[in-house]
Amino acid sequence: MSVWVSDGPAGTLLRRLMLPVAIIPVALGFLQIRGMDAQLFDRGLGIALFAVSLIVVLAAMLWQTGGRGHRANGYRAEARGR
């Protein structure tokens, strides 16, 4: 529980990613069900689209968060050097 309130990079990463990691699969699953109900695709394609879109969205989110962490680390190192 102490990680949640931590000022370090682990706490920041956890707080930044927890909500999207919980909401994105639910939202994509909802879209999959709606697409199948509208007969835009069958069950197999719906599952494949769900899996691929989940991987792409979560990877993009991790990439963005990693970039922010890298920049913050650079700013922190620069501030220590002064």
N, C-alpha and C positions, 0 to 999 in steps of 0.2 A: 504494500500500500504506500510505502514511502516513496516509491518511484513516481507515483502520480504527482506528488507535490515537489519533486526534486527540481532544482534549477539547472541541472546538468543536461547534457544532450539526450540522455535516455528518457528523462521525464518529458522533455520538449517533444521528442519523437512520438512517445506514447500518447500524449495529449493531442497532438496534431493528427494522428492516424486513426485513433480509436473510433470516432464517429463515422468517418467515411468507410472504414472497413466493415462497420456494422450496417450501414445504410445502402451502400452500392450493390451488394448481392441481392438484397431485398428488392431494390428498384429494378435491377436487371431481370430478376425472376418474374416480377410483375409484368414487365414488357414482354417477356417470353410467353407468359400465359395469355396476355392480350393478343399477341400475334398468332398464337395457335387457335384461339377462339375466333379470330377473324379469318382463319384459314389462309394466312399468308405463307405458312410453312407447316410441315408436319412435325411430329414429336422429335424425331432424330435430328433434323436440322435445327430445331429450336434449342435442343440441348447443346448442340455443337456451337451455335451462335452465342448462347449464354456463356459457355466455358471460354471461348475465345475472347469475347468482349470483357469478361471479368478479368482475364489475364492482362489484356491490353490496358484497361482502365487502372487496375491496381499497380501495374508496372509503371505507368506514366505518373501515377501519384507518388510512388516510391522514388522515381527519378527526380521529380520536382522537390520532394522533401529532402533528398540527399543533396541536391544542389544548394538548397537553402542552408542546410547544415554545414556544408563545405564553405559557403560564403561567411556564415557566422563564425566558423572556426578561424577563417582568415582575418576577419575583423578583430577577433579576440587576440590572435597572435600579434597583430599590428599594434593593438592597444598595449600589450605587454612590453613591446619593444620600445615604446616611447618613454 
